Amino acid sequence: MRRTTTLVISILLLLGSVGSATAAPTSQIAGGRTSVELSGEFLDAVGSLGVHVSPVGPGSLRRGVASFPIPGGALDLSDARGDVFHTGGLTLRAGSTEVRLLNFVIDTQDAPVLTGLVVVNGDLLGRVPLFDLALGAAPEVKRSLLVVRDVDVTLTGVAADALNDVFDVEAFEEGFPIGEAVVFTFLFGSRH
């Protein structure tokens, strides 16, 4: 009996140490903002197609910089895996065609991607992977502030095909440069 109890305790201790070794320091996001300086290629393309870009509140668009509030999310600070939620969005309008891109989520679980709800002429199509994200600089963590700069934002193949189809053009392709982002987030619950 004693030998069985010792074996069970040893297994439980081993499982406990494995669980704690794989557990990651996760921080909740208490707010922030993502700003994207839109690329000249993107602005030229939508301009030449007669597509008007405007913000969906509480997002904003001023002087070629789109900005979206971050109400929450969670990130593992050891490997930057997690989700960052945004409010607001963008409207793309040409004639009677309107595409709204809303409630963005930066998802870094696998390859970093920004998804968004897509609404075409009032009909919700669903959540779509819109933009691929590539980090150009290491994230900076200072106290409760996480800053990620130089994030290249490019169009996914799914989004490019959808935009070409909706606006009846052939101007967009996978990897089309949308802009460069900076993400500022306030963290709580972090152990760094």
Sequence and secondary structure as in RCSB ss.txt:
>XXXX:A:sequence
MRRTTTLVISILLLLGSVGSATAAPTSQIAGGRTSVELSGEFLDAVGSLGVHVSPVGPGSLRRGVASFPIPGGAL
DLSDARGDVFHTGGLTLRAGSTEVRLLNFVIDTQDAPVLTGLVVVNGDLLGRVPLFDLALGAAPEVKRSLLVVRD
VDVTLTGVAADALNDVFDVEAFEEGFPIGEAVVFTFLFGSRH
>XXXX:A:secstr
 HHHHHHHHHHHHHHHHHHHHH   EEEEEEEEEEEEE HHHHHHHHHTT EEEEETT EEETTEEEEEE EEEE
ETTTTEEEEE   EEEEEETTEEEEEEEEEEE SSS EEEEEEEETTEEEEEEEEEEEEESS  EEETTEEEEEE
EEEEE HHHHHHHHHHHT     TT EEEEEEEEEEEES   
